[in-house]
Amino acid sequence: MRNEQVFSVQGDAELLARAGHLFESLNSEFLCAARDLRTWSQPEARAAVVNRMRAVGPSDLTTRKLLSPAALVEEESRAHLRLLRSQGALVRISVSPLPHETIVIDRRVMILAGQEAPAGREYTVTTSRTLVEGVLSLFSAVWETSLDLDAYLRRDVPHLDADGRRILKALGSGLTDASAARRLGVSLRTYRRRVAELMASLDAGSRFQAGLRAGELGLPR
């Protein structure tokens, strides 16, 4: 019987203490799904991955990053993703919500990120083959329907679903974030997250630019 493990940690520091060595075990494939670049932001973890990638060599390593449009809000983030592309990583943007924020190492170790909390995110680390394969199936399904980074950035007219149109209307109403969130029946945090995603979809660096861009594209207000 396989010696499978499942354990949870609270916060980035505990994740590094308990599972940091796993990043250094990277051998052939590194998969990452995240809403934005802050999910897996600890410098030590990133350094371990980068160092291991260099040791393995780009020709022997498959790196796939799946992100939401929120990862493209800041030009610095876009530049970082372009750099990853130039180093051989595959980067796609999902136009639908990601089912999990996760890292999978060599299809044998998985780290799932929980919700943000005052004490830090809860992370679940597992080597369970069943759990890893289940999340890999979801990852693959979303990956196949997502757009390559350059293709996403080249889109002329973004598609806005009903939620996107409501957010766009709220931005043009002059309401405060708190008032707009109450009107839409969502939390303030959720409202701001959706605003960030809308701005990314419109390739806008500010809310004002988002309004202008929407007008330029003839999107319903």
C-alpha positions, 0 to 999 in steps of 0.5 A: 500500500502506498504511503500517502499523506494528507495534512493542512497548515495555516499561513505561508510560514508554516507551509514553508516549514512543513512542505518547503522541501517539496518545491526542491523535489521538482523533477519533470512537471510543475503545474500552477493554478492561481487567481493572481500572482499573490497566491503563491508569493513567498520569496523562499518558495519561488526561489526554490522552484526557480533554482530547481528549474535551473537545475533540471533544465528547461528542456526537461521540465514542463511548466504550466501556469493557469491564471485568472484575468485578475493576474493581468491588472498590473503591468508588472504582473504582465511583464513577469508572465511574459518573462516566464513565457520567454523561459519556456513556461506555458501560460494561459488565462481562464475566462471562467472561475478556477475551481482550485488554486493549486500547485502540482509537482510531478503529478505526485504532490499537490498543494491546495490553497484555501480562502484568505484569512486573518491568520493566513491561508490554510493550505492542504498538502497531499500525495494521495493519488486519487486526490491528485488525479482528480484535481489534475482532471479539473486543471486539464479541463479548464486549461483546454478551454483557456486562452494562451497569454498572448491570445488573451491580450490580443482580444479586441472585444472582451465578452462580459457575462451578466455579472460583468455587465452589472459590475460595469454599470455599478462602476458608472453609477458613482456609488461607493464600493460598499454601496455597490456591493450591497446593491449587487448582493455581494461582499465588499471583497467579492465586489472589489475582486470582480472589479479587478477582473473586469479591469483586466478583461478591459485591459484597463489600468484604472476604473476610469480607464475601464469606463473609457475602454467600455465606451470605446468597445461599445459594451453595454453600460 
